[in-house]
Amino acid sequence: MPRYEYRCRSCGTTFELNRPMAESSAPAACPEGHDDTVKLLSAVAVGGTAAPTAGGGGGGGGCCGGGCCG
């Protein structure tokens, strides 16, 4: 289930809620009981390496991976 981050406009508390995507924009009360909250945009960092694509860029052939560039 996705986790969404919210901020209370009344007290400034930032908090997170796990809720279905269909409820992501539904009102959320802050832990202090205030109802004036706003959903924050969260940046997601994804680590790891990408799988090679059909065009070659993974080093196993294709242009520049197989030595065709001069």
C-alpha angles and dihedrals in degrees: 000000000000121000119224128195122222136180126210113230092201101055104009095239115154115210141165131228131192107220140144117276089245088063098043094109096038115116114275125199116220120240088258091059100254119139100202099096135143129206113240126219109243125205113223120212116204118194132193134064128298122241114251114267128228090256092070104246091135096083097254098103136310125097114335091000093069100036100260093127115087 
